[in-house]
Amino acid sequence: MHLQSTATAALFCALATALPAETAPQSPTLETATPLGVFAVEGTQSDFKTTSSRLAIPLSVGLNVSAYVNNASSATLVGFNAWTGGVVTVDIAEQGGASVAPSSGPSIAGTSPSPSATNYQPGPHALRLTLRGTPGSRGLIEMWATGGLSAPGSITGGYQIDVGEDQSLEFDAPLLGFTRQSLVVRIPASGTLPILLRSEAKATQTAVGSFLYSSGMSLRFTPAPLHQAHAYGATCGPELAGTATPSGTDVVFDVKLTKGTPLAAGLLVVGTTPIEVAVPGIQCQLLTVPLITLGFSIDAQGAAGWQFRVPLVIEFDLRLQAAELGVQLATASHGLHVVNLR
């Protein structure tokens, strides 16, 4: 079932505002907020490498900090790029491993914020990205993390992003698996927006054998104007996807639900604030604070859809999630972040 509804478009417009056009962003900078240290230990031997704090990381050059001792290694790799249209990307990779022999003893590899090898401590290290632009200008920040570990080692740690460096936590992800989030940001009156990116890894191997971990976090900033729809969070049932296509003075958003239960009833939740809250009677988490809910039906192929056309001058920043009803334990899709910024 595919619906093209004037009422749906009117709903999105009602939750939107018309704002002035953006101006081009200015040059970003990236620096170490703490020493960017890594260590590798094999038995009684160890290696430690680090940088200074406030070390500037050049655009298109990045940074590589690596520690090695015998068969144990740990590395942090940083990529920093600015692209056409004012897009800025930062990529952080944490990786390492070891091969433990009967005579070598346990191996440990990971990250550290310590400034020297003397009494270094494992823990998170951090980078500071500073975006610059006209006060009040806006854009979209996308954040995602993914990683894996080969057995039999164990690993702890994760990634965090603090937008505004105000002790908030807009992104919090484990080293392993896949996590994605996004949010619209505004350049404050100072003309600068600091973003703190933390990463931490500590891998341990005590049994004889080999282990390898590889994990990474990416951040992408796209300044307005932009029109996007992309998934975030986890699903426990149907899948929700969307596209945004400019058409003359409008933008057409096409939202599709697939892999649903044929002929089931559904509920489309529309909100503006992302959350992750367990709801009784639903197998997975609620991913937005509900402002409006719309009932719908899933067709015989397990699909449903919505298409709406909105003037380009109308801005909105919405979160969608679809839930299936009428089953013993309801299921829900991942979230869909739908954004139109002028």
N, C-alpha and C positions, 0 to 999 in steps of 0.2 A: 504494500500500500504506500502510495506516495502522495503527499498533500501539498498543494500550493495554495497558501492561505493568506488573504489580506489581513485577517485577524491576527495571525501569527506575526506578520511583519509589523503590524501596529503595536503588538505587545513589545517587540524589541525596541521600537522607536520610543515607546512610553518609558522604557528603562534607560533611555539614552539622553545625551545632551549634545547640542551643537557647539563646538569650540573652534577657536581660530587655528589656522594652519600652522605647522611647525616650521622651525628654521633648522639649518644643518648643524649637527653636533660638532664639537671641537675635539682635538686630539686627546685620546685616552692615555693613561699611564698605568703601569703595573710594577709593583715593588714587593719585596719580601716584608711582611709585617712582623715576622719572627725570623731568627736564623732558620734556614731550610736545611735541616740535618737529616742524615740517614746513617744506619749502622748495620753491620753484619757480624755475627758471632758464630764461630764453629769451635766447640769445646772450650779451651782456654784462650783461644786466639780471637782477636776482633779487629775491625776496621771501622772508622768513623769519619765522615766527611760532612762539612757544613758550609754555610755562607754567612755573611754578616746580615744584620737586620737593616731594613731600608735600602737594600740593594736594588737598583733600577734594572728591570728586565727589558731589553730592547724589543721593539716591534719586529716581527718576522724573524727574530733570532731565537728567543726563548732561553731556556736554562736546563742543564742536565747535571744533577748531583748524584754520584754513585759511590757505593762502598763495596769492597770485595775482600774476602779472606778465604783462601783455598777454594772450596766448593760452595761457599755461601755468598750471597750478594743481595743488595738492596739499592733501589734507584728511584728518584723522583724526577720526572720529566715535565717541563712546563712549555706550552706553546702559547703565543700571544700574537694576534693578528688583527688588522683593521682592513675591512673590505669595502668595495664599492657600495655607495649608498649609506655610509656611516655605520655599517654592521661591525661589531667588535666581538671577538671570540677569545676565550681563555680555556685551555685544555690542561688538565693535571692528570698525570699517570703515575700510579704507585705500583711498582713491580719488584719482584725478587724471587729468591728460591735457594735451595741447598740440596746437597746429596749427602746423607748421613751414613757413614760406614760404622761397623761395630767398634772400631777403635777411635772414632773421631769425637764422640759425644754429641750432645744436642746442639741444634742450630737455631738461631733467632735472627730475624731480619725485620727492619721496619724504619719508622720515622722518628725524628726527635726535634724539639725546638731549642736544644742546647747550643750555646755559642762555641763550645770547644769539646775536645775528647775527654777532658778531665771531668770525671763524675757525670758524664752525659746521662740524660734520662729519656726513656722512650715517651712518646706522646705526640699530640697534634702539632704540626707546623702550619704557617698561614701566609697567604698572599693578600695584598690590598690592590684592588682594581679601582681606579678613579675615572669615572665618566664625567665629561665636561660638556656643557651646552647652555643654551639660553634658559634662564630661570622660567619654570613653568612648562618647558617642552617635555614631551612624553615619549615613551617607547616600551617595547616588550622585552622582558628578560626571560629566557628559557634556560632551565637547568636540568641536567640529567646525569645519572651515574650508572655504571655497569661494571661487572667484574666476575671473576671466577677463581677457584682454587683447586689444584689437583691434590687428591688424597695422597698420604694420610696426614698431612699437616693441619694445623688449626690456625685461625687468624681472627683478630679483633680489630676494630677501628671503624672508620666511616668518613663521610663528607658532610660539611655544614657550610651554609652561605648566609651571611648576615648583610642584608641590603640596607645601607644607611649607616652601617657600623654603629648601631645603637642598641646592641645586645638583643636584637630580635633574632628570629631564626626562621627565615623564609624557605630554607631547604635543609633537610636532614635525611641522609641516605646511608644505608649500609655499604660496605665494600663490595659485597657479593649481590648478585641479582640485578634487577633493572628498576630504576625509579626515575620519574619525570615530573616536573612541576614548572609553572610559568606564572608571571604576574606583570601587570602594567605598572610602570614606575614614572615618576615625575622628577625632573631636575629641580632641586630646591633653590631658594633665593640666592644662595651662595654661588650658584652656577656649577657646583661640583657635587657628584654623588659617589661617596666611597662605598665599596663593597668588599667585605672580608670573606675570603675563601679558605676554609680549614680542611686539611686532610690528615688522616692518621691511619697507620697500618702497623701491626705487630704480628708477624707470622712465626710460629714455633713448630719445630720438628724434633721429636724425641725418638721415634722409632727408626729403625734402619730402613733406608729407602730415599726417594727423592720427592720434593714438593716444589711447586711453582705457583705463585700468585700473580695475577695481572688485573688491575682495576683502574678505573678512570672516571673523572668528573669533567663535564663541559658546561660552560656558560656562554650564552650568545645574547647580545643586546642588539635589537633592531629598532632604530628610531622610526617614529611616525613620518609619513603615512604608511599604514600597513593594514592588511585584511587577512586574517588567518583563522583557522580552526584546526586544533590538534588535540590528541588524547592526553590524559594524565591519569595517574592512579591505577588501580587494579580492577579487573572485572571478575565476577564469579558466575557469569552467564553470557548474555548477549554482548555484542561489540557495537560501539558507537563511533562513527567517523564522520568527517565533514570536509568540505572544500569551500573556498571563497573565491569568486570570480568577478572582477570588475566588468561592468556592462554599461557603457555610456556614462551617465551621471549617477549610476547606482552600483551596488555590489550585491551579487547573488550568492547567498549561502545555501548550500545543499547538504543536509544532514541525513545520514542513513544508519539504520539499525539492521544488523545482520546476526545470524546464528541465534535467533530467538526461538522460543517455543511456538510452533505453528498454531495460529488461531487463538493465542492467549491474549488477555487484556494487559495493557501496560499503562505506565504513568511516567510522563516526562517532567522531570524536576528542573526548574529554572531558578538560578540564583546568581549572586555576584561575588560571594565570599567562599574561597576554598576551605574545606575542613576535612577531617578524617575521623568519623565518629561511628561506632558500632550502633546499629539500630535493631531492637528486638524484632524477630520475624524475618530479617533479611540476612542472607548468607555473607554479604560483604559490606564494606563501610559506605556510609553516606559521604559524598565528596563535595557537596556544596550546601550552604544554608538555604533552605527553600524559601523563595519569595512567591513563586507561582507554580502550580502543577497543572498539567494538561493530560487528560486521558486520551488513549489511542488504542488501536487494535493491530495485532501482528497478523500478517497474511499467511496463507498456506505454505509459503516458502520460508517462513521464519523471519520476514523482513518488514520494515516500516520506514517511512521517510517523511521529511519536511523540507520544503524549499521556500525561502522568503527573500524578497528583494527590498533593500533598504537604500535610501539616498546616501551617497558617499559622505555628505556633510554631517550625517547623523552618527555620532560616536557611541559605542557601547563596549562593555567588558563583561561578558556573561559566562556562566558555568552551567553546563547541561549534564544531566545523568538520567538514564532510562532504567526503569524497574519493571519486571514482569510480575503480574498479580495472578491470583487464582490458583497458585500452586501451594503445596504444603509448606514450603519454606521459600519465600520470594527470592529471586535473584536480581542482580543489578549490573549494569554496564560500568566500565570505567567512566571517568569524567571527560567532557569535551569543553575545552576553553575556546570560546568564540569571541574574536576581537575585531573591532573596526575603529581604527584611529586615523584621524585626518591630519 
